Amino acid sequence: MEAHPVRLVAGEGSSLYVEGALLVRIPGPYDIPYRILVPRRSEILNLLDPVTVSASHVAFASLRMEPQFMVMGEAAGSAASLAVRSRVAVQDIDVHALQALLRQHHAVLRAASSSNNLPMPVIATAILASVVLLAIALAWRAKRADVRRQPTGREKRVAAER
């Protein structure tokens, strides 16, 4: 992955920690808030961008993966549809209606299902990425296991000498 820590920061005593560390264990899935897809109202109205989202470089290291792009793209398309039908700017759509629409499409919204009073209305939960990537890896491994390795020339000679 082409992403790097920001700097070393002095901790208590003689300890250091890496600000922006990327090779750390994330304790579980994280939610993707709707607000990262829309610019400030003062900048532009009716723009949804699921690719150049507002995130730190550490968060973007995970968000830039294809599974997250897929769920953010679906959320952006669904939000655009709701904005057109409701005749409001994308900044003003009913995010709870967006969440309901995404759930109808089987989106994983972990935090949104546990509380409707979230500080950040959620459009996706990134655990999906792990599931998709694991499925791809397992399928690749299974396919590779079915392919029988052909012996090299040296291995053929050694076998013939036996």
N, CA, C and O of each residue as an XYZ file, in Angstrom:
648
protein
N       0.854     -1.165      0.000
C       0.000      0.000      0.000
C       0.901      1.230      0.000
O       1.870      1.289      0.757
N       0.597      2.182     -0.820
C       1.411      3.387     -0.922
C       0.851      4.462      0.007
O       0.200      5.403     -0.448
N       1.101      4.324      1.284
C       0.699      5.301      2.283
C       1.725      5.236      3.401
O       2.267      4.171      3.698
N       1.983      6.357      4.007
C       3.063      6.422      4.987
C       2.608      7.125      6.256
O       1.702      7.957      6.214
N       3.237      6.792      7.403
C       2.929      7.503      8.635
C       3.315      8.976      8.515
O       4.156      9.349      7.697
N       2.686      9.796      9.340
C       2.926     11.231      9.277
C       4.195     11.621     10.021
O       5.075     12.270      9.455
N       4.293     11.226     11.293
C       5.451     11.611     12.107
C       5.488     10.777     13.376
O       4.522     10.095     13.718
N       6.611     10.842     14.062
C       6.742     10.227     15.382
C       6.387     11.276     16.423
O       6.789     12.434     16.312
N       5.638     10.869     17.426
C       5.220     11.785     18.473
C       5.694     11.220     19.805
O       5.538     10.028     20.072
N       6.274     12.080     20.640
C       6.766     11.651     21.946
C       5.593     11.374     22.867
O       4.671     12.180     22.995
N       5.650     10.209     23.509
C       4.628      9.843     24.481
C       5.175     10.013     25.880
O       6.171     10.708     26.085
N       4.531      9.382     26.841
C       4.997      9.477     28.217
C       6.319      8.747     28.381
O       6.564      7.732     27.729
N       7.145      9.258     29.233
C       8.451      8.643     29.463
C       9.287      8.727     28.205
O       9.433      9.798     27.616
N       9.826      7.616     27.802
C      10.664      7.611     26.600
C       9.966      6.921     25.428
O      10.614      6.504     24.468
N       8.650      6.805     25.514
C       7.931      6.102     24.441
C       7.625      7.031     23.266
O       7.465      8.241     23.422
N       7.552      6.430     22.113
C       7.171      7.132     20.892
C       5.980      6.410     20.288
O       5.851      5.193     20.419
N       5.124      7.149     19.635
C       4.090      6.488     18.851
C       4.046      7.130     17.478
O       4.432      8.285     17.296
N       3.575      6.367     16.531
C       3.549      6.806     15.142
C       2.183      7.410     14.845
O       1.162      6.723     14.893
N       2.178      8.704     14.537
C       0.930      9.347     14.134
C       0.630      8.932     12.699
O       1.474      9.066     11.813
N      -0.559      8.436     12.486
C      -0.912      7.979     11.145
C      -0.408      6.588     10.845
O      -0.244      6.231      9.678
N      -0.156      5.786     11.879
C       0.335      4.423     11.667
C      -0.692      3.630     10.877
O      -1.894      3.726     11.125
N      -0.213      2.855      9.936
C      -1.110      2.118      9.061
C      -1.150      0.636      9.365
O      -2.138     -0.024      9.043
N      -0.135      0.104      9.961
C      -0.095     -1.333     10.220
C      -0.516     -1.615     11.653
O       0.203     -2.263     12.414
N      -1.685     -1.120     12.001
C      -2.235     -1.349     13.328
C      -3.512     -2.156     13.183
O      -4.178     -2.116     12.148
N      -3.839     -2.887     14.235
C      -5.052     -3.700     14.199
C      -6.254     -2.808     14.460
O      -6.290     -2.076     15.449
N      -7.231     -2.871     13.575
C      -8.475     -2.141     13.778
C      -9.399     -3.081     14.544
O      -9.598     -4.217     14.116
N      -9.968     -2.641     15.663
C     -10.718     -3.549     16.526
C     -12.009     -4.093     15.919
O     -12.577     -5.041     16.461
N     -12.475     -3.542     14.847
C     -13.712     -4.025     14.240
C     -14.079     -3.175     13.048
O     -13.283     -2.354     12.592
N     -15.283     -3.368     12.542
C     -15.700     -2.586     11.384
C     -15.844     -1.114     11.748
O     -16.057     -0.765     12.909
N     -15.726     -0.274     10.758
C     -15.928      1.153     10.983
C     -16.996      1.644     10.019
O     -17.187      1.084      8.939
N     -17.681      2.688     10.424
C     -18.776      3.215      9.624
C     -18.282      4.317      8.693
O     -17.324      5.027      8.998
N     -18.947      4.441      7.569
C     -18.622      5.480      6.590
C     -19.766      6.489      6.626
O     -20.882      6.156      6.229
N     -19.519      7.712      7.092
C     -20.599      8.695      7.205
C     -20.949      9.335      5.857
O     -20.096      9.462      4.979
N     -22.208      9.730      5.710
C     -22.686     10.368      4.483
C     -21.925     11.660      4.204
O     -21.657     11.985      3.047
N     -21.582     12.385      5.242
C     -20.986     13.710      5.057
C     -19.660     13.693      4.296
O     -19.249     14.736      3.787
N     -18.976     12.552      4.199
C     -17.715     12.551      3.456
C     -17.941     12.603      1.947
O     -17.001     12.856      1.193
N     -19.180     12.366      1.495
C     -19.483     12.371      0.063
C     -19.901     13.735     -0.467
O     -19.877     13.960     -1.677
N     -20.281     14.640      0.415
C     -20.829     15.929     -0.036
C     -19.925     17.081      0.387
O     -19.392     17.078      1.496
N     -19.751     18.068     -0.496
C     -18.962     19.247     -0.117
C     -19.792     20.177      0.772
O     -21.000     19.998      0.927
N     -19.126     21.157      1.344
C     -19.840     22.160      2.135
C     -20.811     22.907      1.223
O     -20.528     23.144      0.048
N     -21.946     23.267      1.782
C     -22.953     24.007      1.020
C     -22.360     25.288      0.427
O     -22.725     25.684     -0.680
N     -21.456     25.931      1.152
C     -20.856     27.183      0.671
C     -19.944     26.966     -0.538
O     -19.640     27.916     -1.260
N     -19.505     25.725     -0.763
C     -18.598     25.446     -1.876
C     -19.344     25.092     -3.157
O     -19.041     25.635     -4.219
N     -20.314     24.189     -3.067
C     -21.075     23.774     -4.243
C     -22.285     22.969     -3.795
O     -22.235     22.251     -2.796
N     -23.367     23.100     -4.545
C     -24.572     22.318     -4.274
C     -24.657     21.160     -5.263
O     -24.143     21.235     -6.379
N     -25.303     20.111     -4.837
C     -25.639     18.980     -5.701
C     -24.455     18.298     -6.358
O     -24.479     17.996     -7.552
N     -23.431     18.061     -5.579
C     -22.305     17.252     -6.036
C     -22.116     16.122     -5.027
O     -21.994     16.360     -3.826
N     -22.094     14.917     -5.522
C     -21.784     13.745     -4.700
C     -20.554     13.100     -5.301
O     -20.527     12.797     -6.493
N     -19.538     12.889     -4.486
C     -18.293     12.336     -5.004
C     -17.837     11.178     -4.123
O     -17.289     11.404     -3.045
N     -18.058      9.939     -4.567
C     -17.651      8.797     -3.759
C     -16.182      8.415     -3.911
O     -15.741      7.432     -3.316
N     -15.416      9.172     -4.694
C     -14.013      8.819     -4.925
C     -13.071      9.750     -4.180
O     -12.227      9.281     -3.417
N     -13.192     11.042     -4.380
C     -12.298     11.976     -3.693
C     -12.979     12.467     -2.420
O     -13.277     13.652     -2.271
N     -13.215     11.542     -1.523
C     -13.957     11.826     -0.299
C     -13.107     12.618      0.687
O     -11.882     12.667      0.582
N     -13.781     13.227      1.633
C     -13.113     13.989      2.675
C     -12.681     13.036      3.782
O     -13.506     12.565      4.565
N     -11.372     12.753      3.842
C     -10.860     11.817      4.846
C      -9.374     12.073      5.057
O      -8.693     12.610      4.184
N      -8.888     11.684      6.217
C      -7.447     11.758      6.462
C      -6.748     10.742      5.568
O      -7.394      9.854      5.012
N      -5.445     10.867      5.429
C      -4.726      9.908      4.580
C      -4.784      8.500      5.171
O      -4.725      7.515      4.435
N      -4.897      8.403      6.478
C      -4.982      7.089      7.112
C      -6.324      6.441      6.785
O      -6.372      5.271      6.404
N      -7.406      7.191      6.932
C      -8.728      6.646      6.601
C      -8.820      6.352      5.111
O      -9.398      5.340      4.715
N      -8.253      7.229      4.278
C      -8.349      7.029      2.834
C      -7.592      5.786      2.386
O      -7.935      5.198      1.360
N      -6.566      5.373      3.135
C      -5.834      4.155      2.780
C      -6.776      2.957      2.744
O      -6.564      2.032      1.959
N      -7.802      2.959      3.573
C      -8.796      1.887      3.550
C      -9.956      2.226      2.617
O     -10.446      1.358      1.894
N     -10.392      3.474      2.631
C     -11.539      3.874      1.815
C     -11.279      3.737      0.324
O     -12.224      3.591     -0.452
N     -10.026      3.779     -0.091
C      -9.723      3.759     -1.525
C      -9.814      2.360     -2.140
O      -9.595      2.206     -3.342
N     -10.126      1.365     -1.358
C     -10.239      0.004     -1.871
C     -11.575     -0.179     -2.605
O     -12.566      0.474     -2.279
N     -11.586     -1.067     -3.589
C     -12.755     -1.233     -4.449
C     -14.049     -1.549     -3.697
O     -15.089     -0.995     -4.051
N     -14.037     -2.410     -2.681
C     -15.310     -2.677     -1.994
C     -15.919     -1.418     -1.371
O     -17.134     -1.225     -1.422
N     -15.077     -0.563     -0.783
C     -15.595      0.683     -0.222
C     -16.084      1.603     -1.334
O     -17.112      2.263     -1.181
N     -15.355      1.655     -2.460
C     -15.820      2.470     -3.585
C     -17.185      1.987     -4.060
O     -18.038      2.794     -4.431
N     -17.393      0.674     -4.050
C     -18.691      0.141     -4.489
C     -19.811      0.603     -3.565
O     -20.847      1.071     -4.039
N     -19.619      0.480     -2.257
C     -20.698      0.854     -1.342
C     -20.897      2.367     -1.320
O     -22.029      2.838     -1.206
N     -19.808      3.138     -1.429
C     -19.961      4.592     -1.462
C     -20.604      5.038     -2.772
O     -21.388      5.987     -2.786
N     -20.278      4.362     -3.870
C     -20.899      4.682     -5.151
C     -22.389      4.403     -5.132
O     -23.178      5.201     -5.638
N     -22.783      3.267     -4.548
C     -24.213      2.970     -4.444
C     -24.911      3.996     -3.566
O     -26.018      4.433     -3.879
N     -24.270      4.383     -2.470
C     -24.867      5.384     -1.584
C     -25.000      6.723     -2.300
O     -26.015      7.404     -2.148
N     -23.989      7.111     -3.077
C     -24.046      8.379     -3.810
C     -25.162      8.348     -4.850
O     -25.908      9.318     -4.986
N     -25.280      7.251     -5.576
C     -26.347      7.135     -6.568
C     -27.725      7.158     -5.932
O     -28.642      7.798     -6.447
N     -27.871      6.465     -4.822
C     -29.154      6.446     -4.111
C     -29.480      7.827     -3.553
O     -30.634      8.255     -3.589
N     -28.471      8.525     -3.039
C     -28.680      9.875     -2.510
C     -29.085     10.834     -3.628
O     -29.965     11.674     -3.439
N     -28.447     10.711     -4.789
C     -28.803     11.562     -5.928
C     -30.254     11.321     -6.332
O     -30.989     12.264     -6.626
N     -30.658     10.062     -6.344
C     -32.041      9.718     -6.688
C     -33.022     10.337     -5.694
O     -34.045     10.896     -6.090
N     -32.707     10.234     -4.408
C     -33.577     10.825     -3.381
C     -33.633     12.345     -3.510
O     -34.698     12.941     -3.345
N     -32.500     12.975     -3.801
C     -32.458     14.432     -3.935
C     -33.326     14.895     -5.103
O     -34.052     15.883     -4.988
N     -33.252     14.183     -6.224
C     -34.059     14.551     -7.396
C     -35.545     14.367     -7.089
O     -36.357     15.246     -7.379
N     -35.897     13.218     -6.499
C     -37.309     12.957     -6.187
C     -37.860     13.939     -5.158
O     -39.022     14.338     -5.235
N     -37.023     14.330     -4.193
C     -37.469     15.240     -3.131
C     -37.296     16.704     -3.513
O     -37.777     17.592     -2.808
N     -36.611     16.961     -4.627
C     -36.329     18.332     -5.092
C     -35.599     19.148     -4.029
O     -35.969     20.280     -3.718
N     -34.546     18.533     -3.481
C     -33.700     19.212     -2.497
C     -32.242     19.023     -2.905
O     -31.924     18.159     -3.721
N     -31.372     19.830     -2.335
C     -29.934     19.665     -2.558
C     -29.471     18.388     -1.867
O     -30.095     17.933     -0.909
N     -28.384     17.818     -2.351
C     -27.889     16.570     -1.750
C     -27.509     16.770     -0.289
O     -27.529     15.821      0.495
N     -27.163     17.996      0.077
C     -26.843     18.269      1.477
C     -28.087     18.195      2.367
O     -27.968     18.069      3.586
N     -29.290     18.274      1.760
C     -30.532     18.340      2.532
C     -31.380     17.074      2.480
O     -32.503     17.074      2.986
N     -30.879     16.003      1.888
C     -31.717     14.803      1.810
C     -31.937     14.227      3.201
O     -31.171     14.491      4.127
N     -32.975     13.453      3.329
C     -33.267     12.755      4.579
C     -32.353     11.527      4.634
O     -32.591     10.536      3.944
N     -31.320     11.602      5.451
C     -30.333     10.523      5.495
C     -30.949      9.238      6.038
O     -30.516      8.145      5.674
N     -31.949      9.356      6.901
C     -32.616      8.142      7.397
C     -33.365      7.448      6.257
O     -33.425      6.219      6.214
N     -33.934      8.228      5.334
C     -34.577      7.630      4.147
C     -33.519      6.965      3.266
O     -33.759      5.903      2.692
N     -32.348      7.597      3.162
C     -31.243      7.003      2.397
C     -30.812      5.681      3.035
O     -30.597      4.691      2.336
N     -30.689      5.672      4.348
C     -30.311      4.440      5.041
C     -31.344      3.344      4.806
O     -30.985      2.187      4.591
N     -32.618      3.701      4.847
C     -33.677      2.710      4.614
C     -33.578      2.151      3.195
O     -33.731      0.948      2.987
N     -33.323      3.021      2.224
C     -33.175      2.576      0.835
C     -31.968      1.655      0.686
O     -32.039      0.634      0.002
N     -30.864      2.017      1.327
C     -29.662      1.185      1.255
C     -29.890     -0.172      1.924
O     -29.394     -1.191      1.443
N     -30.632     -0.189      3.022
C     -30.943     -1.469      3.678
C     -31.799     -2.355      2.772
O     -31.648     -3.577      2.769
N     -32.698     -1.735      2.005
C     -33.499     -2.516      1.050
C     -32.599     -3.187      0.018
O     -32.924     -4.251     -0.510
N     -31.460     -2.548     -0.262
C     -30.486     -3.106     -1.210
C     -29.463     -3.986     -0.496
O     -28.446     -4.357     -1.082
N     -29.727     -4.321      0.766
C     -28.892     -5.219      1.578
C     -27.542     -4.613      1.962
O     -26.560     -5.338      2.123
N     -27.490     -3.304      2.106
C     -26.265     -2.665      2.590
C     -26.088     -2.980      4.073
O     -27.065     -3.154      4.802
N     -24.841     -3.051      4.506
C     -24.526     -3.300      5.913
C     -24.368     -1.947      6.592
O     -23.449     -1.191      6.277
N     -25.263     -1.645      7.521
C     -25.213     -0.383      8.261
C     -25.200     -0.709      9.745
O     -26.230     -0.632     10.415
N     -24.053     -1.067     10.245
C     -23.926     -1.551     11.626
C     -24.406     -0.528     12.644
O     -25.340     -0.806     13.397
N     -23.793      0.645     12.686
C     -24.125      1.625     13.724
C     -25.511      2.218     13.514
O     -26.217      2.515     14.478
N     -25.894      2.388     12.273
C     -27.194      2.997     12.004
C     -28.333      2.136     12.522
O     -29.399      2.654     12.854
N     -28.124      0.841     12.593
C     -29.193     -0.032     13.064
C     -29.317     -0.002     14.583
O     -30.351     -0.393     15.124
N     -28.283      0.453     15.275
C     -28.330      0.450     16.733
C     -28.802      1.776     17.316
O     -29.208      1.828     18.477
N     -28.756      2.848     16.528
C     -29.146      4.153     17.049
C     -29.554      5.067     15.905
O     -28.916      5.086     14.852
N     -30.611      5.817     16.117
C     -31.009      6.807     15.118
C     -30.483      8.188     15.466
O     -30.713      9.134     14.713
N     -29.787      8.332     16.576
C     -29.284      9.631     17.004
C     -27.770      9.703     16.871
O     -27.078     10.147     17.787
N     -27.272      9.271     15.747
C     -25.829      9.275     15.540
C     -25.340     10.666     15.187
O     -26.043     11.407     14.499
N     -24.144     11.040     15.645
C     -23.590     12.323     15.236
C     -23.258     12.333     13.744
O     -23.244     13.395     13.122
N     -22.990     11.155     13.164
C     -22.662     11.057     11.745
C     -23.582     10.031     11.102
O     -23.385      8.833     11.306
N     -24.585     10.459     10.330
C     -25.431      9.470      9.657
C     -24.590      8.567      8.761
O     -23.795      9.041      7.949
N     -24.776      7.288      8.918
C     -23.926      6.287      8.278
C     -24.534      5.839      6.963
O     -25.748      5.656      6.867
N     -23.687      5.657      5.934
C     -24.153      5.145      4.653
C     -23.622      3.756      4.364
O     -24.133      3.079      3.472
N     -22.621      3.317      5.088
C     -22.050      1.989      4.858
C     -21.181      1.612      6.039
O     -20.769      2.467      6.824
N     -20.908      0.335      6.157
C     -19.989     -0.162      7.166
C     -18.920     -0.955      6.447
O     -19.231     -1.827      5.635
N     -17.675     -0.664      6.734
C     -16.566     -1.205      5.954
C     -16.276     -2.669      6.206
O     -15.354     -3.210      5.596
N     -17.014     -3.332      7.069
C     -16.793     -4.767      7.251
C     -17.059     -5.507      5.949
O     -16.475     -6.564      5.709
N     -17.930     -4.968      5.108
C     -18.218     -5.593      3.822
C     -16.942     -5.791      3.027
O     -16.772     -6.817      2.368
N     -16.049     -4.824      3.085
C     -14.799     -4.935      2.333
C     -14.020     -6.164      2.761
O     -13.481     -6.883      1.919
N     -13.958     -6.409      4.050
C     -13.226     -7.573      4.540
C     -13.866     -8.859      4.050
O     -13.165     -9.797      3.669
N     -15.178     -8.912      4.057
C     -15.887    -10.109      3.610
C     -15.646    -10.345      2.129
O     -15.376    -11.471      1.712
N     -15.744     -9.281      1.328
C     -15.533     -9.407     -0.116
C     -14.102     -9.830     -0.409
O     -13.873    -10.737     -1.209
N     -13.139     -9.180      0.232
C     -11.740     -9.513     -0.030
C     -11.416    -10.931      0.425
O     -10.646    -11.625     -0.239
N     -11.985    -11.375      1.537
C     -11.768    -12.740      1.998
C     -12.352    -13.734      0.996
O     -11.724    -14.749      0.693
N     -13.543    -13.450      0.484
C     -14.165    -14.341     -0.506
C     -13.313    -14.429     -1.765
O     -13.137    -15.510     -2.326
N     -12.788    -13.296     -2.206
C     -11.929    -13.291     -3.395
C     -10.667    -14.108     -3.131
O     -10.259    -14.911     -3.971
N     -10.054    -13.907     -1.974
C      -8.822    -14.633     -1.643
C      -9.075    -16.135     -1.563
O      -8.268    -16.926     -2.051
N     -10.184    -16.532     -0.954
C     -10.494    -17.960     -0.846
C     -10.790    -18.570     -2.214
O     -10.383    -19.698     -2.493
N     -11.492    -17.835     -3.062
C     -11.779    -18.339     -4.408
C     -10.486    -18.488     -5.200
O     -10.308    -19.470     -5.922
N      -9.581    -17.519     -5.069
C      -8.305    -17.573     -5.780
C      -7.488    -18.763     -5.284
O      -6.879    -19.484     -6.075
N      -7.483    -18.960     -3.969
C      -6.719    -20.073     -3.398
C      -7.293    -21.411     -3.866
O      -6.540    -22.319     -4.219
N      -8.623    -21.536     -3.871
C      -9.262    -22.779     -4.311
C      -8.960    -23.047     -5.782
O      -8.679    -24.182     -6.168
N      -9.018    -22.008     -6.591
C      -8.727    -22.173     -8.017
C      -7.280    -22.593     -8.207
O      -6.974    -23.460     -9.026
N      -6.407    -21.977     -7.451
C      -4.983    -22.278     -7.573
C      -4.686    -23.705     -7.118
O      -3.804    -24.363     -7.671
N      -5.421    -24.186     -6.108
C      -5.204    -25.550     -5.610
C      -5.621    -26.581     -6.651
O      -5.082    -27.688     -6.681
N      -6.579    -26.222     -7.507
C      -7.032    -27.149     -8.547
C      -6.019    -27.292     -9.678
O      -6.026    -28.284    -10.407
N      -5.166    -26.313     -9.815
C      -4.174    -26.354    -10.893
C      -3.002    -27.206    -10.428
O      -2.353    -26.891     -9.431
N      -2.741    -28.257    -11.135
C      -1.630    -29.132    -10.749
C      -0.324    -28.538    -11.255
O      -0.207    -28.136    -12.412
N       0.633    -28.497    -10.375
C       1.930    -27.943    -10.741
C       2.668    -28.935    -11.623
O       2.736    -30.126    -11.319
N       3.213    -28.435    -12.704
C       3.991    -29.269    -13.619
C       5.424    -29.349    -13.108
O       5.989    -28.330    -12.711
N       6.021    -30.534    -13.108
C       7.407    -30.646    -12.636
C       8.358    -29.905    -13.575
O       8.141    -29.836    -14.784
N       9.401    -29.363    -12.991
C      10.424    -28.680    -13.785
C      11.295    -29.722    -14.482
O      11.216    -30.915    -14.192
N      12.121    -29.248    -15.399
C      13.029    -30.152    -16.107
C      13.945    -30.893    -15.152
O      14.186    -32.088    -15.326
N      14.457    -30.202    -14.149
C      15.351    -30.822    -13.171
C      14.609    -31.903    -12.393
O      15.147    -32.988    -12.171
N      13.374    -31.614    -11.978
C      12.588    -32.599    -11.232
C      12.304    -33.835    -12.086
O      12.290    -34.953    -11.570
N      12.080    -33.643    -13.376
C      11.847    -34.782    -14.278
C      13.098    -35.656    -14.379
O      13.009    -36.884    -14.370
N      14.273    -35.006    -14.476
C      15.534    -35.759    -14.571
C      15.786    -36.552    -13.297
O      16.179    -37.717    -13.360
N      15.562    -35.932    -12.137
C      15.774    -36.610    -10.857
C      14.824    -37.795    -10.741
O      15.231    -38.865    -10.289
N      13.576    -37.625    -11.137
C      12.603    -38.715    -11.070
C      12.988    -39.844    -12.018
O      12.808    -41.017    -11.689
N      13.512    -39.504    -13.184
C      13.906    -40.521    -14.166
C      15.115    -41.312    -13.678
O      15.243    -42.498    -13.983
N      16.003    -40.663    -12.922
C      17.202    -41.330    -12.415
C      16.863    -42.320    -11.311
O      17.639    -43.240    -11.052
N      15.738    -42.153    -10.667
C      15.367    -43.045     -9.555
C      14.978    -44.337    -10.097
O      14.627    -45.244     -9.342
